[in-house]
């Protein structure tokens, strides 16, 4: 259990009577100070340029994927419907964190209001949760396509795909609502310095001046529901998928079938591997700097890499991109 409540209570015992009354009356804060990634001005400017470039690449790459899926009739399939959802999700997710981080790289007073912090926590938690669930849905799509190909069009009809997407988004928003509500109701009593680059649940729990046992239980339960169960479902799906692939007689057929899963497997390993390592190990063994690095990876790096992975490892996407670029060049020549 975190020791923030004990730490705050010990500080209060050491104050005189007047200061103690003032501290007890100050049950909330109006803003938080974000320590960020560095306090060195030169390093901050370098980081600003780096993350601005990564943010632009993320926006452009995922937008290209979405547009390509929309304009190419060959990509009007369940797999690419979910890929379009994932790309849109990555744009929203990274936009919930990076713009504020870029502003703080240039600002002297790195503050965020209580309401803005609450909004950022809710949105980033929602979108992060949705991504993990959506990746499990995409694994189910691959399972049906490979293990039950004759029933694929019926099982993964357009209506079913929309229902699965809506369920993913609704589950993510519901999970975030619970976590955000319990986190932001904690008393901070003036301890408003967040050792992170964004309003993140674990970082906020650490500075709370109360017993955070309930919050930690909720965090563990959310990790099980959003990370462990979907990850277990993905593993089970791929056990069946690999079993079906091994029954294909020709090596060319096995490779062609498995190649449709490579991009998804890569993204799953990046997202789930980092998140599980960050959230499912004892908190006492995790330093604030490690927390920041893990958060940066799945909030900034992974959304940037996803369109690259899907465009480089997916033949249909590469052909659609080449066709779209070719049509664009032809139009310019005319």
ROKOLNU-925653 format. One record per residue (C-alpha): x, y, z; residue in one letter. Coordinates in steps of 0.1 Angstrom, whole numbers, plus 5000, padded with zeros to 4 digits. Example, Ala and Ser with C-alpha at 12.3 -4.5 7.8 and 13.67 -1.06 7.14 Angstrom:
BEGIN
512349555078A;513749895071S;
***
This chain:
BEGIN
500050005000X;501250354993X;502650555022X;501250895012X;498550895039X;501150815066X;503551065053X;500951345053X;499751265088X;503251265102X;503851615087X;500651735103X;501651605137X;504851815135X;503052145129X;501952385156X;498252425165X;497552715141X;499252555111X;497452225118X;494152395117X;495052575084X;496152245069X;493052065080X;490852335065X;492752315032X;491051995019X;491452054982X;493752224957X;492952444928X;495852344906X;498652084903X;502252144894X;503651904869X;507351824873X;507551674838X;510551494824X;513351744831X;513952074850X;516852174828X;515952444803X;518152314775X;516851964779X;513252084779X;513752264745X;515251954730X;512451734744X;509951984730X;511351944695X;511451564698X;507951514711X;506551774687X;508051574658X;506651244672X;503251404677X;503151524641X;504151184628X;501451024649X;498751254636X;499851224599X;500450844601X;497150754617X;495151004595X;496650844564X;495550504576X;492050624583X;491750804549X;493150504530X;490650264547X;487850504538X;488650554501X;489750204492X;486849954487X;489149654491X;489649754528X;485949754536X;486349454558X;485949404596X;489649394602X;490249734586X;487049874603X;488749794637X;492049924624X;490450254615X;488950264650X;492450194665X;494050474644X;491350724654X;491750614690X;495550664688X;495051024675X;492751104704X;494850924730X;498151104722X;496251434718X;494951404754X;498551404767X;501151554743X;499851904737X;499751984774X;503251834778X;504552044749X;503152364766X;504852274799X;508252224781X;508052594772X;506252734803X;507952854835X;504952784857X;504052424848X;500552424863X;497352254854X;493952344870X;492152084891X;489252064865X;491752034836X;493651764854X;490351574861X;489451604824X;492851484812X;492851194836X;489351084825X;490051114788X;493450944788X;492250664811X;489150614788X;491150604756X;493850384770X;491350134783X;489450134750X;492650044731X;493349734752X;489749614747X;489749694710X;492949494705X;491149194721X;488249244697X;490649254668X;492048914680X;488548774679X;488148894644X;491348714634X;490148404652X;486848394633X;488548464600X;491048184603X;489347924624X;485747964610X;486248124576X;482947984562X;480948174588X;483148484588X;480848714569X;477848624591X;479648624624X;481448944617X;478649134600X;478749514599X;476149534627X;478249304649X;481449504642X;479649824652X;478249664684X;481749534693X;483249874687X;480550054707X;480949804736X;484749864736X;484350244738X;481550224764X;483649984786X;486650214785X;484550524794X;482850334823X;486150214837X;487650564835X;484550714852X;485050484882X;488750544885X;488650914879X;485850964905X;487650774932X;491050944924X;489951304923X;487851274955X;491051214975X;492151494998X;495451654987X;495651925013X;498052144994X;500351864983X;499851934946X;503251854930X;502851564906X;506051384897X;504851294862X;504451464828X;500551434830X;497751374854X;498051004859X;496150794884X;499150644902X;500950974904X;497951144919X;497350864944X;500850904957X;500351264968X;496951204985X;496851275022X;494550985032X;494450615032X;494550514996X;493850145001X;490450154983X;492050334953X;494750074950X;492149794951X;490249974924X;493450014904X;494249644907X;490749544897X;490749774867X;494149624856X;492649274858X;489549374839X;491249594813X;494649424809X;494749064822X;491348934810X;491649084775X;495248974772X;494248614783X;491548624756X;494048734730X;496448454740X;493648194739X;492548324704X;496048284691X;496447934705X;493447834683X;494748044654X;498147884654X;496547534658X;494447604627X;497447744608X;499547434615X;496847214599X;497347394566X;499447164544X;501447404523X;504047624539X;503047914516X;499447884528X;500647884564X;502748194559X;500048374540X;497548314567X;499848394596X;500948714579X;497548864584X;498148844622X;501748974624X;500849344626X;498249274653X;500649054673X;503349324672X;501049594684X;499649374712X;503149294724X;504049664725X;500849784742X;500149504766X;503749424774X;504549784785X;501249834804X;501349504823X;504949564833X;504049914845X;500849834864X;500949474875X;504149464895X;504649584931X;504449964933X;507349974958X;509749844931X;508750114906X;510550454907X;508850774894X;511250784864X;510250424855X;506650524857X;507250814833X;509150594808X;506450334807X;503750594803X;505650774776X;505950444757X;502250354755X;500950714754X;503350864728X;505650594712X;503050324705X;500450554688X;503250674665X;504450314657X;501050154651X;500450304616X;504050224607X;503649864618X;500349814599X;501649984567X;504949794566X;503749454576X;500349454558X;500349394520X;496849514515X;497449844533X;500749894514X;498949834480X;496150074490X;498650344501X;500550304468X;497350324449X;496250634467X;499650804463X;499650714426X;496250864421X;497251174439X;500351214417X;498351154385X;495851424395X;498751674401X;500251604367X;496851674351X;
***
